[in-house]
Amino acid sequence: MTLSNWARITPQEVSAQMSFVEGDTDWTYKADQNHSMAAKQAEGVAYLCRLLHQHGLALLADEVGMGKTFQAIGIIRLLQQVKSNAKILVIAPNKDLCNQWIGEFDTFAKSHWRGGSTELLKIAEPQSQLEDMVNLIDKERHVYFTTIHSFSGLADSENKEDVKVEQAEREAKRLKNSVMESLGGEGFDLLVIDEAHYLRNIEGGSQRVAAAKAFFGEGGKALAKQVLLMTATPTHSSVNDVANILGYFAPDSELKNSETQAPYDASDLLTKYGLRRHRLLEGASGRHYAKQHYRKETVLPVSFSGNQNAELFFGLYQRELVRKVQGKGANRQFLYGYLEGFESFGEDKDQADKAKQAKKKKQDKEKTNNAFKEAADTKLLACLSREYYECFGAFPEHPKYKALVDHFVPNQLNHTKLDNIKHLVFVRRIPSVRELTKRINSRYDTALGDQISKALGLSPEQQKAWQSTQWSRVWLNNQFKKEGAPTEQDALSDEKEDGDDLDQSNNSDNYLRSRITELFVVKKRDETNLQETQNTVCTNIALRFRKPESIFSMFLEPALDYLEEDYPYFWEAQSSPRNRAMYATAAFYQRAKKYSFEVTDSKDDVEKKEKPLPTIWKYLVNNLNDKEKSTLNSWDPLTKENFANYFKAGVLFASPVMVELFCWLYWFDNDVSLHKRGESAQQRYEDFIEHSESQLSDSMLLWYFKAALTTFEDVCRKVARVALDNIENDWHELKAHSSPAAYASGESSNRKNLQLGFNTPFYPNVLVATSVFQEGVNLHLQCNEVHHYGLAGSPGSHEQRVGRIDRLFGKVNRQYKDQQHSELRINFPYLEHSFDEDQLASFLERKMKAESKLDKCLLDDDDSQIGTEKSYEWQSYLKQPESSEENEFKDPYPAKFY
């Protein structure tokens, strides 16, 4: 194939080179299967190749979650096939997304590409700075990465704005000339811009606009021969966005009427340059479901009932808001969701946190698309909150917090409450991120603390006293310092702490974290605060399940044959002064010997102790249904070993199962009817296995085993990017998520770990996010419920948010494949009888009017503003699932082959 063939390339020819069904090398495109996503992706690659050949420019505008990245990679691989030394530049909003691209390249090469013997694609390390990317260009590498934000950092920050714009333009031209020189004057063969709606503001004199225009080659030779633009919301905030985005690369004569200079209609431009199709989820029996079939919008009205002081505060706030912010002659409109008072009234946290927040403010603005810049009411709210604090000694409590927390956290946590335990929450304001996270973890503490208190036999008065100390380790140790404990527990308490057991989370956010789950975390010993870092009865029992020298470490080990076989022996270390037994370590070596794993450590200093030992694994397997057993049996031993490591890390460090196991073992240790005093450790352990097996069918342990099993392959391939058979991966990322709720904002340094944890059945159960998680992040494997605590800035931004969980192969898709009813719930909490309600009503009305236009990329210019008048019968605008009968939803800008 040559580049000239791209003018007539067909989906059939594309499918001869690549499969869009992962791992199915026999898949081929069939025109009568064009409802399937695989067929649509093959059509997309072919049609985009045709557009690139015809115009040198194409806009891939498929709905969120349709595999736009894979289609782009397919084009890149076809380009390299016809030109082995092709140079490609990919620009994405940030470095995290660049790294996701690299993961997708790897997955595509391993599981989708079958295009023959092309030269190995060499990919350069992503660079956050434009100059660093330019300096990497050489003859060896093919694909380069940089960020859209790199265009904003080319000028000296000390200069005035107009000077910075000129400086950024000059620097961008210099770097562009350097690129052309490195590439023999020809430029890149292909430029790909992900989330291209970031370029929608082509006017306005910003550094980013000036630098981007200059770098892409405005008024001179183009940076690239062909340009592929990608965005699910090409009319992100205005119908003119399409012309603006294309305007960086196409001449005005192609985009504007020569007489009136008005931009051509967006539909005309998309018909010429674009491709946009609807996402269809495939269910059982080949039936397909569009978003209209399963999206369900709900509202959560809240009031100040029972909180008179907060109600008076809010009344005063609204009066002052109208008087000071919307005073005489003021514009009576606000950006959606852009008033701080409808998310928070103030923060009860120390000055150090506030100072840290202020230090990061400028950086956050740049990283989060201005999500956190000062709102119209920020100063007013801060002043009123301080006055309230001076009167009452606390900040006013926002009722939306409590309502959402009530919705997220069940009063009693058990296996029946786990199916819908994952929630994604979007906010607009910094105070909301941390405050919601703290309150959710505190409510989980109440539920989990109640279970532990019952297991410990605490009276209601003792439980209340403990809770008043915020579930203090010191209180617990003082309460039980004279309690007897099993000899094994005492021995483990003296063990030197190691990396697997030590607290691995961010200490700066300690005040946000769950206090109950912290009781199971080994703290690094601090001689200046010894009581707060000492182990507790909870820590010691957790160590019995984690430490290989404890016989209870066998409990979660897989069966020897990964089904039902017990272990014939364990080890006793002869070099130890106490000849300590080694249980879990010996179990792994027996599996390694049985299945010929590569093992590097030598264990010559141990003695076998012949004693068959069971694990709980075979009883877990016995409770699986036929489909789940088939999944487990389909894996090779290395994959089963990897899954066992994943499951153990999740349940022991990042789930409420550790509390459940604590209760089981504590009850067992203290109930003489369940075992005999003085019996051997092995017999005691076997009695505990029998005791646990009787409770398994209604346990959280079994629920998590099933949930982990069902989605393990997708977690490995689509999120963690690890091979299924990689037993060297210890899943240490899961061990950092010891709290049920977590947050992601511009300050978060662990976004990759958050994305992994949220896509597993394990913690976090609730992820509170700002706009940093609005785009380019997949959070769909376990979650089907999103909450707009703070409204999105536009219908386009709203669709991007929902798209984090409305994606192919997500929870909704999985339920349809399992012949289950499915819904994707979209929730809007609001304050009744307030401007917050007016704001939501207006937003829903405009969103309803915009949605059909958004699908066709025809959003009106005024869809980012609201007035103060409440829409009549506004709750009728909430979308409800349509009939699941096959409806024909035509693609607005389809691939055409004629």
N, C-alpha and C positions, 0 to 999 in steps of 0.2 A: 504494500500500500504506500502511496505517496501523498503529500499534502494536497495535491490537486484532486485526489479522490475524495477528499472531505466534502466536496461540493455535492456529492451524490451518495455519501455513506448512509447505510441503512442500519436499523436496530439488529437485523440478523447478522450483519457483518461485525457489529460491535460485540454481540454475544459469542461470536467465534473466538474473540480475544479475551473475554472476561465473563465471569458468572456473577450475577447479582443475588444469588442464593448462596449464603456462606457455606463453604465446604462441598457444595454440589457441583462437581466438575462436569456433570452431564447436562446441566441446565442449558437450555437454548431458548431464545426468544420466539414466541408465537403470537401473531397479531391478534388471535382470538382470546388471548389472556391479558389484554391491555389494562384490565382493572387491577392486576397484581402490581405491587410496588416494584418487584424485580423487572417486570416488563416496562413500567414507566421509567425506571432508571436507565435501562438500555435505550429506550426512545430518547430520553433526555440527552445522553451522551451523543447520540447520532445527530439530533437536531441542533444541539449547541455547536458541534463541529461544523455543521452546515452554515450556521450564523457567523461563526468566526471566520470561515472561509469567505463568505460573501461580504461581510461588513468589517471584519477585524475587531468586532465588538459584540458582546452578547451579555444579556442580563438574566441570570438564573434566579427566578423569584418564586420557586415552589414554596408551599406552606411549610411551616416549621415541622421538623421531625420527619422529613422525606428523604434524607440521605443526600443532601446537596454536596457535601464534602466528598462522598464516594463518587458522585458523577464527575466532579472536578478532577479527582485523581484518575478516573478512567480516561478523561481527555488528556491529562498529562502523560499517562502511560502510552496512549496512542501516538502522541506527539513524539515521545522519545523513540518509539518504534520506527518512525519514519525519519527521525533525525537524532541519532544517538548522542550527539553532543549538545542537545537543546538545553537552553538556560531558562529557568522558570523562577519568578519571584512571587511569593505568596505574602500578602499583607493582611494581618488579622488585628482585631482591636488590642490584644495584649499578648504577653508571652505565654500565658497559660493556654490560650487557644492555639497558639503556634505549636506548642508541645502536643496538644490533642491531635492536630493535623499529622504530626509525625507518627503518633500511634495509629492513626487511620491508614497512613501509607504502609505501615508494617502489616496491619491486618489485611489490607487489600492484596499485598504481595503474597501473603501466605495462604489466603482462603478464597481469593476471587480472580486473580490474574492467571491466565493461561495462554498468554500471547506469544509463546515461543521464546527463543533465546535472545532476549534483548540484553544490552549491557546493564549491569546492576546499577540501580538508581542511587546516586550518592547525594545525601541530604546534609546541608550545612546546619550547624547549631543555630537556633533562633537567636536573634539579637534585638534587644529593646531599643538600641540606639541606631539610627539610620547609618551613621558613619561606620559603625562597627560591622554592619552588614555589608556595606560597600567594600570595606577592606578585606572581606573574606573571599570575594569573587576571584576565581581562578579557573584553570582549564579542567580540573578534576571533578568538581562538584556540579550537580545539575540543578538542585532546588535550594532556594535561599528564602529565609523568613525574616520579616521585621514587623513592627507594629504600627497601627494607625496613630497611636499616641506619640510615636517617634517624630512626627511632623510638628508636634507642639513644643519640642525641646531644643530647637536649633538656634535660638537667640539668647542673648545675655539677659537674664531675668531682672537685672538692675535697670535696664533701659526703659524709656517710655514706650507705650504700646505701639505708636506709629513707627518708632525706630526699630522695635523688635520685629515688626512685620517685614520691614525692608531687609533687616539682617537675616531673618529666616528665609526670605526669598533668595537672597544672594547665596546663602549657604546651601540651599536645596539645589540651585543651579550648579554650584561647584561639585556637589556630590553626584548629580546626574551626569555631568561631563566626565567625572571619574569612572562612572559605570560604563559609559559609551567607550571610553578609552580602553577599559579592561576587556570589553567585548568586541573589540575591533570595529567600533563605530556602528554596529548593528543593533545594539540594545538586546533586551531580553526577547526570547521567542514567545513567551506567554507571561502576562501579568494577571494574577488572580487576587481579587480583593474580597475578603470575607466580611460579612456584615457591612456591606457597602453603603447602607443608609447613614453611616457615620460621615459620609461625604456629601450629605444632602444640602449643606449650607455652603453654596459655591460663592455667595456674595457675603459681604460683611466685614472684610478686612482683618480677619483673624490670622494668627501665625499659621495655624493648621492649613487654612485654605490657601494662603499665599505659598507656603512651602510645598503643598501637594501639587498645585498648578505648575510650579516651576519644576518639580522633580519629574512629573509625568510628561513634561515636554511642551507646555503651552507656548505657542509661537515659534516652535522649532521642531527638530526631529523628535519623534515620539520615543519614549523610554522603552516601549515594547511593541512588537509587530502585531500582537493580538492581545485583547483584554477581556477577561471573564469576570463579571461583577456578580456577587452573590448576596442576596438578602431576602428574607421572607416577608419583609415589610418595606417595599420600595416606595410606597407613599406613607412613610412612617408618621409624618405630622402634617403633610400637605400634598395635594395633588400635583404640585410643581416639583416634588422631590425627584420624580423620575427624570425629568429634564435636567435637573441640577446634577444628579449623579452621573448621568451620561455626558453632561457638559464638560467634564474633565478630559474626555477622550474623543468626543465627536464635535465637528465644527458647528457653529451656530446655524449654518445653512441647513443642516440636517435636523435641527432641534427647534428652530423658530420660524415663524412666518416671515418671509422676506419683506413684506409690506408693513405689517403691524408690529413686528418684532416680538409678538406674543408667543410663548412656548406652544408647540404643538400639543394637542390633547394627549394625556398620558396613555389612553387606550391605543392611540395610533402609534406612539413610540414603543409600547410594549408589544404590539402586533408585529412591529418591524424587528425589534431587537430582543424581545423577551420570551420567556417560557415560564408559565405558572400553572401548576396543576394542584388539584385537591388531594389531600392525604386520605387514603382509604385503609382501614385496618381489616385484615383478613381474619375471619372467624372460622368456626367449624363448618364443614361441608362447602367451603369455598365462598361463603357469603361475605360481602364487604360492607363495612360500616364507615360512614362519614361522621365528622364531628357533630353534625346535627342530630345524630342518633343517640349520642351518649353524653353530651355536655349538659349539665344541669346547674343553673345558677340559683343560689339561695341567698337570703339575707339573714343577718343576726342583729335584730334591734336590741339596744341596751339603753338603760336609763339610770338615773341617780337614785333610784328607790333605796331607802335605808341609809343614804349618805348625804345628809343635808348640807354639811359644810362644803363638800365638793360641788354640790349643785349650786350653792350660792356663789362659789368661786367661778363656776362656768358661766353663770348669768352675768356676773360682773365682767368677765373676760369678753363675752359676746357684745355687751354694751360698749365697752371700750374699743373693741375691734371695729364696730360700726363707726364710732365717733372719731377714732384716731387714724384708722387705716382706710376707711371708706368715707372720709370726711367730704365736706362740700366740694363738688367739682371733681372728685376722684373717680377713677375708672372703676365701675362696679362689677369687675370681673377678676377672677383668680385663675391661676393654673390649677388643673385638677390635682387634688391631693396635696396642695402645696401650702397648707396652713398647719403649723406645728401643733396647735391646740387640739386638733382632732386626732392626734396620736398620743400625746403625752402632755403632762402639766409641769414636769420638772423631774429631776433625778435625785434620788437619795443616795449619793455616793460622794466620796471624799474629793478634796481639791486636787489630789495627785492625778486622779482619773480625768478630771476636767482639764488639767494642764496638758496631759498627754493627748487628749482629744483636740485641743486647740493647736498643738504642735503639728498634728497630722492634717489639719483642716484643708490647707491648700492642696496637698497631695491627694486627699480624698476627692476633692472637686474634680481634679483631672481624671482620676481613675474611674469615677462612678457617674460620668456624664452629668455632673452638676447635681447629683441627687441630694447633696447635703448643704448646698449653699443656703445662706440665711433666708428664711421665709419672711413673708410680709409681717408676720406677727411675732417673730422671735424675740425682739427686744421687749415688746409689750408683755409677752408671756413670762419672760425671765423676771421682769419687775414685779408683776403680780404674784408670781410663785415665791419670790423672796419675802414679800409682805405677808403672805399666807404662812410661810415657815416661821417667821418671827412671832406670829400670833399663836400658832398651834404646835410648833416644834416638829413638824413633819410636812412633807410636800403633799398637795392634794392628790387623791387617788383617782386615776382615770378609769371609768367603768368599763371601757372597751377591753382593758387588760384582763379583768376578772372574767368577763364573758367568754373571751377566747380561751383562757386557761381552763375554764369549766368545760369547754367543748373538747379540748385536747386530751385532758387527763381523766381517766375513769376513777371513780372513787375507790373501787376495788380492782386491783390489777391481777388478772388471771388469763388463762388461755382463750377465753371467750371474747376478750376485749382487744385482741391483738391484730385481727384482720384489717382494721382500719386505723392503725396506730400512727401511721406516718402522715405528717402535715407539713406543707411548704407555706411559709408566710412571707409576704412582701410588705415592706414598710418604706417610708420615704425619709424618716428623720432618725438621726443618730440616737437620741434618747430611747426610742422605741426598741431598737435592736437589742440592747443590753437588758433593758427593763423586762421585756417579754421573756427573754432567755432565763433571766434570774427567777421570775415568777413561775415559769413552767417547771423548772427544776425544783423549786421549793414545793410546788404542789405534788410532784412525783415523790418528793421526800416524805410528804404526809402519808401517801399510799404505801410506799415501801417501808417507811418507819413503823407503820401500824403492823405490818406483817412480822417485822423483826421483834417488835415489842411483844407480840403474842407468843412468838417462839421462845423468847427469853422469860416469859411468865411475868412481865411487868404489870403492875396494877394500873388502872387508868390515871391515878395521881402521879405515879412514877413516869408513865409515858408522857404526860403533860409537862412534867418537870424537865424531862430530857428534851422534848421538842422546844421548850422555852430557851434552851441553850443552843438552839440550831443544830441539834443532834450531835453534840460535842463528843469527840473521842475521850476527852478528859472525864466527862461525866460518866460515860460508859465504863471506862477503866476503873474509876473510883467505885462504881456500883458493883463491879464483879472482881475486884482485885483479890478478894479472899475466896473466890469460887475455885473449886478444883477443876482441873482440865486434864484430858488424856495425856499420857506421857509423850506420845508422838507429837502432839500439838506443842508441848513445851520445847521439845527438841527442835522443831522447825522454827520456833520463835527466835532461837539463837543463831539461826543461819545467817550468813552474810547476805545482804541484799544484792541482787543482781539486776541487770538492765531490763530483763523481762518483767520483773515484778515492781520495779520502781515506778513512781508516778511519772508519766511521760507527757503531761499536758502543760499548757502555758500558764505559768504561775501568776502572770499579771492579771489573769481573769479568774482568780480563785473565788472571788466573791460572787461570781455568776454560777458556779458549778454546784452539782448535787452534793449535799453534805452526807447523805446516806451512802451513795455509791463510793464516796471518798473513804468510808470506813473500811472498805475492802482493798484499798490501795495502800501499798507499802510506801511509806514516806521516808525520804532520805533523812537519816538521823541528824538532828540539830541540837547540839549540846546547850544552846541558849534558850531553846524552847522544847525541852525534852518531852514534856507531857503531851504536846500537840503532835508529836511525830512518833510516839510509841504505837506499837501494834495494838489492835483491839481483838476481842474475841471474834469479830467478823474477819479481820485480816488473817488471823491464825487459821480459821476454818478455810478461808480462800486459799491459803498456802498449802493446805492439805490436799486440795485438788490440783494444785499447780506444780508443786515440787516433786521431782521424779523419785526422791527417796521416801515419799509417803505412799503407802499402799493405795490411798484414795486417789492418787494421780492416775491409777488404772481405770477409774470410773468412766472417763470420757474417751479413753483410747478406743480406736476401732478394733473390731474383732480381728483375730489373726488372719482370717480369710476375707475380711471386710463384710462378713455376713453373720456368722454365728460361732466360729471356732474359738475356744478358750486358749489361753497361753499355758504351755506346759511347765514353764519355770520362770524364776526371776533371778536377779543377781545380788550378790553381796560383795561389796568392795572390801578387799583384804587390806588395802593400804590405809583405810580409815581407822582411827583409834578405836572407834566403836563398831567397826565392821558393819557400817550402815548399808542397809538394803538399797537396791536401785531397781525400781519397778518399771516406770514409764520408759526409761532408757533401754532396759532389757526388752521391753515389748517392741520398741521400734527396731531393735537389732534382729529380733526374731522375724518381723515382717520383711526387713531388708534381706535376710538370708533366704526366706521363702520365695521372694520375688526378684532376687538378684539386683537389688538397688546398689548403687555405688555408695559405699560408706568409707570415709577416710579415717575416722577415729579408731584407735585400737583399744580393746578392753581386756588386756591380758591379766590385769590385777584383780579379776573378779572370779567368784566361785558360783557355779550354778546351784540353785536351790530348787529341787524338784517339787513343785506344788502348783497344780492347775489353778489358774486365776481367770475368772470371767470379767467382762465389762458390761456396761449398760447398753452397748451398741447393738447387740443382737436383739434386745427387747425393743429398741427403737426401730430397727429394721422390720421386726414382726408387726409393728403398727402402721407400716406404710401401705398405701393402696397399690394396686397393680401397676399403675403408670409410674408411680414414684420408685417402686422396686425395679421397674424396667430401666429407668434412668440410671439408677445406681449400678445395675448389672452391666449397662452398656459401657461403663468406664473401664479403662485399664487400671492396673494396680497403682501406677504412679498418680493418676488423676484422683483415685480414691484416697490416696495418702495426702495429696494436696487439699482435698476437700476436708479431710479429718483435721488438718492443721487450721484451716479456715474456720471450721465449726468450733473447735476448742477455743481459738483466740476470741471469737465473737461472744460465745456464751459466758466465758470466764471473765472477760474484761469489759464487754460492751453490751450488756443485756440485763434484764431483771432476773434472768435464770440464776445468777449468782446468789441473789437473795433467796430464791426458791431452794437452791441446794443448801444454803446456810440453814434454813428452817428445817429441812429434812434431816440434816446431819445433827443439828443441835438437839432436836427432838429425839432422834435415835440415840445419841450419846447419853441422854438423861432419862430415857424410858427403859427401865430394867426388864420390862416385858418383851422388849424387842431383841435383847441379847443377854448373854450371861456375863456377869462380872468375872474378870480374870481370864477370859478366853483369849486365844491367840489373836494377833492382829489380822491374820488371814481369815480366821473364822468370823471375826467381827466385821471385816469388810464384806464377806459373802452374805452375812446377815443384812448388811445395809443394802446390798444389791437387791436382795429379795424384798426388803421393805420399800425400796424405790420403785421396783417393777410394779408393785401393786398400785402405785399412784400415777403411773406414767401416762395412762390414756387421757387424763384430764390435766396434764401438766403443761407449763410453758416450755419446758425442755423439749418435749415432743413437737410442739408447734414450731419452735425455732429450727429443729432438725429438718422438718418438712420444708419450711420456708427457705432455709439455706440450700437444701438439696435442689429445689425447683429452679432457682435462679443462679446457681453457682456458675454454670457455663457462661451466661451473659455477663456476670460480674467479672469473670476472668478476661473475657474477650473484649467487652465493650467499655469497661470502666477501669479495671486494674491494669489491663494490658499485660497480663502474665500468661504464660503457656499453661494449659490445663494440667500438664504433667510436671510442672515445676515444683518439686518438693523442697527446693532450697528457699522458697518464699515463705517467710514465717508470719506473714500478715500482721506485722508489727504496727501498721497504720491503725488497725482496729483497736489496738490496746490504748491508744491515746483518747478514744472516745468513751470516757467513763461516765458521762452525764447524758441524760435523756434528751436534753435540748442543747442546741449549739447555734451560733450565729455566723453570718458571713457578711462582711462589709469591706470598705476600702482598706481597712486596717488589718484584715485577716491575712495571715501568712500561710495558712494551711488549707487553701481552697481545694486543692487536689484531694487531700485526705477527707475533707467534708463531703465532696462529691462521692468518693468511694463509700464512706460510712453510710450516707443517706441512701445509696443504691443497694445496700445490703439489708437484711432484716434487722440488723443490730443497730445500736445507737449511732447517730442521733435519731430519735423518733420525730422530733420537731426541728426544722431548720428555719431560722428567722433570717431573712436576707434582704439586702438592699439591691439596687439595680446592678451591682457587680455580678449577680447571678441571674440577671434578666436575659442574657444572651449567651449562646455558645456553651451552655452547661446542660448536661443531660441528667435529669433527676427522676426518671420515669419508671425504674424497675420495680419499686415497692410502693409508690405513692400515686394516689388518684384524687387528691384533694388539695386545692390551693386557696389561700385566703389573702384577700387584698385589704390588709389592715390600713394601709395608706394607698389611695387610689393611684393607678398609673397616670402618667402625664398625658397620655393620648390613647385612643383605641389601638394604635399600632403598638405602643409599649405594652398595653394590656395583653394583646395577642402574643407578644414575645414572652411575657411572664407565663401565661398558660401553656405555652409551647414547651416549657421545661419538663412538664410531665405528660403532655399530650404528644406522644411520639410512637413511632413503630416499635414493636417488641416490648412495650411497657406493660404495666399492670393491667390496664384496660384491655389491651390487645391479648394478653395472656388469658384473661377471664373469658373473652369471646372465644378463643380457641378451645377452652375447656367447657364450652357450651353453657357458660354462666351468664346471667344478666350482669351488665356492667354500666357504671356511670362514672363520669369524671365531674367531680363536684367543684364548683367555683363559688366561693363564699365572700360576702361583703358585710362585715360588721359596721354598724353606724350608730351614732347617738340620736335617739328619737327626739323629734320636736326641736331640732337645732339646724344651724347652717350645714352641719355635717350631713343631715338627711337631705337637705336641698341639693347639696353637692353631689351626693350619690344619685339622686333622682335625675338630675341634669345629665350626669355622666352616662347613666344607663340609657336615657332617651337618645343621646347623641351616638352612643355605641350601637344601639339598635339600628339607627339610620345609617351608620357608617359601615356596618358589618358586610352587607352585600357589596358595597362599594370597595371595602377593604380587600375582599376576595378578588375583586377585579382591579384593584390598585387605583381606585378613583376617589380617595378620601378627600373630604372638603377641607378648605383652608382653616375654618374656624373650629375644627374638632379638638383643639387643645385648650379651649377656653370655656368657662361656664359662667352663667349669671347667678343671680340670687333668687330667682323664682322657681318654686318647686313645680315639676312637671305633674300634670293631672294624671291620677291613677298610675303612678310611675312603676309600681311593682308588676304591672302587666308587661313591662319590658324585659323582665327576667326570662332568659331562654330556658326552655324545658325540652327534654328529649322528644324527638319526633318518632313516629312509628318506625319499627325496625324492618318494615317491608322494604324491599329493594326500591330505592328511589334513584333516579338518574340525576347526579349532580355533575353538570358539564364543567369541564375545565375552562377557565376564562381565557387563557392564552396557551393552547395546547401545542404539542409537537405536530408538525404537518409534514407529510411525505408525499407530495404530488407536484 
